[in-house]
Amino acid sequence: MSSTDLALRPAHWLLLAVLFVLALAPRLYSAQTIGWHWDSPDSFTLINFDEAGSCRAALEGFVYTPFIGRQTIAISEILGNKVPARTVGDYGKVRAYCHGPEHLLVARTYSAVLGAATVVLLGLMGWLLLPEQPRVGLTGAALLALSGFHISESHSGTVDAPSVFFIYLFLLVLMLAIARGWRGLVAASPLLLVPAIWTKYWLFAVFAYASVIPRRAWDYAATGFDTPRLIALVLALCVLFGLVTNADFQATGFYLLLALFYLAIPWRRVPRAMIPVWLLVPVLAFALTRVELFANFTTGEAASNFGSGYSAIGWNKWLRNPLNVFAVLIVGLGIPAALCLPAGIRYLARDRARARLWLCLLPVLVFALFMAFLAPVTYYRHYLALIPAAALLSALGFWQLGIARRPWVLALFLIWPALLAVDLESDYHTDPRIDMRQWYQEARPQRVFMSFYVAPPAEFARSHLLFKPEYAVGDAQTLRQAQYLVLSENWYDTAFANELNGPYVGNTDRLIKTTPEYAAFYRQALAGEHPYLEPVRQFSVANFMPELVLHKWLYGTFQVFVGDIVILRIRN
């Protein structure tokens, strides 16, 4: 079968349909069950506080893109859940509608369906890239269907899973247009580029158009570079732009060091017309530091609602960012599949005949390098776009193994991520906050301080006040007004993570979880070393798969918004 032959066998379509159902089942089940019935029959507890952010953006002007929110609102209204009059712009009414169970169920279902549909897109993408090896695309699609990380993001009413769907839909259509030579479809592809970008401002999608650049232009630009030199050039570019986005480097003022980039260029072998291009790269990088928007985002001037200076990351970024990419790939695919990635990448590098098709995936590579060297915001869900392409490359690498042809090997290859998905997903259904409800019935506290993400039982909600570490300073007079302090790992672990981010915004009044002093307090409290706090109960996330166990030991709980709950008695 040639790359231009679009005649998929009926068996392949059937297998894709089976994979869609396999992917949809856990995503849809969790979407419709998580958070329900915690406090009473038919009750609902919001556990992911970022859910429906796009809905809030559509009605209130929240910081999310409104693209997904407008769709989920429209679906919700068709089903009878109309937006009440005078809701738009009213903070309280917007939150009540967007975080209400009726709309949230729609948002989660929407995310689950598109998450499962992404599995089908990946299967088709694998078939276009390797039509003579249909098992590669099907195996990659199966890996994505079974990815616990992708499942967990697909049952959440956030923009992440839908954004990945629209990204890969655009990439697939562009790949199809190139494979068939359909220039009209290439010209129409910007219609799909818009949602690919607008769902989550994923500007990396534009790099896919590198695939339509004539081969001779690529050959001309690469003149003078052999493969090792090209790899060195890419790494030099990553380091160059990593430096200009590094707060510690900017503090030194040693911008002349950017000129070391010139050592990566074989000047005697490059065409004359390319010399000015390579000469201007460090100059361009320096100029970007003088652009206000770029500079604000990379030096910590831009503040979130919680005052954390997104980015402002110093030398530690060089360690933290690559480790995050590694952690996401390990947990997102499972150890066996992740170990197959290098073999898949080697095959891709040798597949010169389909280089233009593989270039359609260039946005994913650029995004991976961005997250490894530049990214200021590194919450795991932001890496989700890496997982489908990584699953495809892992499948490609797997089928290069001689032992892969044995059925039991393939079964084990897929059983591992399935077990990992069960382990990860079970934490959402056995959330520590559910067990915490029994403690509330036993202790019946009258006054409680809590961190974000605790989600106390509804009947005790009025007795809770939001805690700040300043309350525990000195004689802790404010702290001692309550009986207990309840802390969520999702809050104090974020403080630990943000402690690593270097400089922070100048307005310390807005810093409620990001200062090193705050992180030090949480460590002291959790260790039982604070004079006014005594740990009395802990409700923990329990995992059995090595990926999650190791991550919890090194980094804390992998799952977003599901973490340990620690209850501390306040000594008076």
Secondary structure, 3 states (H helix, E strand, C coil): CCCCCCCCCHHHHHHHHHHHHHHHHHHHHHHHHCCECCCCCCCECCCCCCCCHHHHHHHHCCCCCCHHHHHHHHHHHHCCCCCCCCCCCCHHHHHHHHCCHHHHHHHHHHHHHHHHHHHHHHHHHHHHHCCCCHHHHHHHHHHHHHCHHHHHHHCCCCCHHHHHHHHHHHHHHHHHHHHHCCHHHHHHCHHHHHHHHHCCCCHHHHHHHHHHCCHHHHHHHCCCCCHHHHHHHHHHHHHHHHHHCCHHHHHHCCHHHHHHHHHHCCCCCCCHHHHHHHHHHHHHHHHHCCCHHHHHHHHCCCECCCCCECCCCCCCHHHHHHHHHHHHHHHHHCHHHHHCHHHHHHHHHHCHHHHHHHHCCHHHHHHHHHHHHCCCCCCHHHHCCHHHHHHHHHHHHHCCCHHHHCHHHHHHHHHHHHHHHHHHHHHHHCCHHHHHHHHHHHHCCCCEEECCCCCCCHHHHHHEEECCHHHHCCCCCCHHHCCEEEEEHHHHHHHHHHHCCCCCCCCHHHCCCCCHHHHHHHHHHHCCCCCCEEEEEEECCCCCCHHHHHHHHHCCCCCCCCCCEEEEEECC
